Structures are given as structure tokens and as C-alpha cells.
């Protein structure tokens, strides 16, 4: 009878040990799963923040490019305006030069005689 009781006690002890081992293993797996889920959330948050920063930098780059392109078009328009103004100034200067060659008084005027 004591022999059977000893076997039963040893079997119950082994089952209890296995149950503790299983509980510990399940607890460790649960902790690892929770930590992995936490790190995944943190990585997703960091990725979203980096994506936001890169989107802002991209927008600033596009804005700088657009300002440069508009500036170049403005320079082309200004060059055309300067050419028109230069042609007009040349014609005006030629007209003034022609006027300066002519006498102020006509040869038949009273003061000239």
C-alpha cells in the first residue's frame, strides 16, 4: 500500500512539476508576445514620424524647385522687357541725336536775320 501511495505521490509531483513548467513557459511566451506587440507599435509610430518628416522635407524641396522655376521664367520675361526698353532707349537716343543736329531756329526766322 505504501508502495502504491509512493507511486501516486511521485506521479502527482511529476504532473505538478510539468504544470509549473507549462505555466512558466506560457507566461514567458505571453511576455515575449506582449513585448513584440509593444515594439511593433513603437516601430510603426517611429515609421509614421519619419514618414511625416520626409513628407515635409519633400514638400519643402518641391516648393524650392517651384520658386526657382518661377524665378527663371520671371528672368526670361524680364529679359524680354529689358530688350524692349533698350530698343526704345536706342530709338529715343537716335531721335535726340537727330534733333540736336537740326538748328533750333529756322533760317528765315526774325532772330536769325
C-alpha positions as semicolon CSV with decimal commas, in nm:
position;residue;x (nm);y (nm);z (nm)
1;X;0,000;0,000;0,000
2;X;0,281;0,239;0,081
3;X;0,441;0,146;-0,242
4;X;0,128;0,239;-0,439
5;X;0,099;0,561;-0,237
6;X;0,458;0,646;-0,320
7;X;0,395;0,589;-0,690
8;X;0,083;0,803;-0,676
9;X;0,271;1,081;-0,493
10;X;0,558;1,071;-0,741
11;X;0,312;1,080;-1,034
12;X;0,123;1,375;-0,884
13;X;0,453;1,552;-0,816
14;X;0,567;1,498;-1,177
15;X;0,234;1,629;-1,310
16;X;0,258;1,930;-1,079
17;X;0,616;1,996;-1,199
18;X;0,505;1,975;-1,560
19;X;0,214;2,209;-1,487
20;X;0,453;2,462;-1,329
21;X;0,684;2,425;-1,627
22;X;0,395;2,475;-1,867
23;X;0,269;2,777;-1,676
24;X;0,617;2,927;-1,673
25;X;0,662;2,857;-2,042
26;X;0,322;3,006;-2,125
27;X;0,399;3,308;-1,908
28;X;0,733;3,360;-2,083
29;X;0,567;3,325;-2,424
30;X;0,295;3,571;-2,321
31;X;0,558;3,822;-2,205
32;X;0,751;3,783;-2,532
33;X;0,431;3,828;-2,735
34;X;0,335;4,142;-2,542
35;X;0,686;4,284;-2,581
36;X;0,685;4,206;-2,953
37;X;0,347;4,375;-2,992
38;X;0,480;4,679;-2,799
39;X;0,794;4,701;-3,013
40;X;0,590;4,665;-3,330
41;X;0,369;4,953;-3,217
42;X;0,675;5,161;-3,137
43;X;0,832;5,082;-3,474
44;X;0,511;5,174;-3,654
45;X;0,493;5,502;-3,464
46;X;0,857;5,578;-3,548
47;X;0,797;5,491;-3,913
48;X;0,499;5,724;-3,926
49;X;0,702;6,005;-3,770
50;X;0,990;5,954;-4,014
51;X;0,742;5,941;-4,300
52;X;0,592;6,269;-4,184
53;X;0,936;6,431;-4,162
54;X;1,029;6,306;-4,509
55;X;0,696;6,431;-4,648
56;X;0,764;6,777;-4,503
57;X;1,117;6,776;-4,648
58;X;0,980;6,664;-4,984
59;X;0,723;6,945;-4,978
60;X;0,996;7,198;-4,898
61;X;1,206;7,065;-5,185
62;X;0,914;7,091;-5,427
63;X;0,845;7,444;-5,304
64;X;1,209;7,544;-5,357
65;X;1,202;7,392;-5,706
66;X;0,883;7,578;-5,795
67;X;1,023;7,908;-5,669
68;X;1,337;7,853;-5,877
69;X;1,136;7,764;-6,188
70;X;0,913;8,068;-6,145
71;X;1,223;8,282;-6,095
72;X;1,373;8,154;-6,417
73;X;1,052;8,229;-6,606
74;X;1,050;8,574;-6,447
75;X;1,405;8,632;-6,567
76;X;1,300;8,535;-6,920
77;X;1,012;8,782;-6,908
78;X;1,238;9,049;-6,758
79;X;1,494;8,990;-7,035
80;X;1,224;9,049;-7,295
81;X;1,118;9,366;-7,115
82;X;1,477;9,487;-7,096
83;X;1,522;9,426;-7,468
84;X;1,209;9,629;-7,543
85;X;1,326;9,907;-7,311
86;X;1,674;9,903;-7,467
87;X;1,531;9,926;-7,819
88;X;1,309;10,211;-7,709
89;X;1,603;10,388;-7,543
90;X;1,814;10,342;-7,856
91;X;1,540;10,490;-8,073
92;X;1,494;10,776;-7,828
93;X;1,868;10,846;-7,824
94;X;1,880;10,840;-8,205
95;X;1,584;11,079;-8,219
96;X;1,756;11,315;-7,971
97;X;2,076;11,299;-8,172
98;X;1,886;11,385;-8,488
99;X;1,715;11,674;-8,312
100;X;2,047;11,806;-8,187
101;X;2,183;11,824;-8,541
102;X;1,897;12,043;-8,657
103;X;1,919;12,414;-8,580
104;X;1,681;12,547;-8,319
105;X;1,579;12,838;-8,541
106;X;1,476;12,814;-8,895
107;X;1,696;13,015;-9,133
108;X;1,409;13,252;-9,221
109;X;1,309;13,340;-8,867
110;X;1,336;13,703;-8,745
111;X;1,608;13,644;-8,492
112;X;1,823;13,458;-8,741
113;X;1,823;13,751;-8,991
